[in-house]
């Protein structure tokens, strides 16, 4: 057989074997990348939960406990019972949260429940073994900064996929079975807690504790919702292509185009097809976007809604050349 022909046949066989193994190689590589991403996410979650435990412990032992203040939620209930009975606060935090961990397991998933259990045990151990310095005895500073560090701790733990206060789990469960919102349930629980605190401790302590709760809840919202708030904008206009170019070229933002129909007229029979433009911008860009839309189409229908958090896509502005 011709040596050149033999060489071509051999190369063909080698290439065929290489191509046959290529899908398997790509699948293994993809699986390895996914495993790496999962591992990185889990490490980040563990770090956030540990940081949250340390921050919440600092808020409790550095501010609230030495000055006799309480907070809302399960932490507030634990503090209140500890004050009235003298029982160990770390033990109460674990025991009172057990029913809420079970609710989390039942209504969310076992991974959430496991992280929550470990985070709550971690907070209890933190309160037992770590000696935090007492920062101040000024009641106003204690209420504000004690709430700040406690709220930051709860928020970072939630970012890590768990909670150290089971009130949110209870509120979620009740809201699913009743015509009330999660916020309503949490508000009712905290009204009961602070009313008892006013009766058992003092009205002044209860009022400062309410201030602590507000500081904690605002910090929690800030941590969970993200540092930079965004606004989702839906634009319906006959000049959708011009608006799309303006958003991508002048604002440097990404857009999504939906196919829709305009229903207008006395009976909504004129269903003209139109492109619907959707984009996500920062709050500081809202005024500029409105101004640019006004120049292109003053009759454009614009819908804006607040977005608490975003992930993926092109959220950050791309550089404009």
Buried (B, 14 or more C-beta within 10 A) or exposed (E): EEEEEEEEEEEEEEEEEEEEEEEEEEEEEEEEEEEEEEEEEEEEBBEBBBBBBBBBBBBBBBBBBBBBBBBBBBBBBBBBBBBEEEEBBBBBBBBBBEEBBBBBBEEBEEEBBBBBBBBBBBBBBBBEEEEBEEBBEEBEEBBBBBBBBBBBBBBBBBBBBBBBBBBBBBBBBBBEEEEEEBEBBBBEBBEEBBEBBBEEBEEEBBBBBBBBBBBBBEBBEBBBBBEEBBBBBBBBBBBBEBBBEBBBEEBBBBBEEEEBEBEEEEEEEEEEEBBBBBBBBBEEBBEEBEEBBEEBBEEBEBEBEEBEEBEEEEBEEEEEE
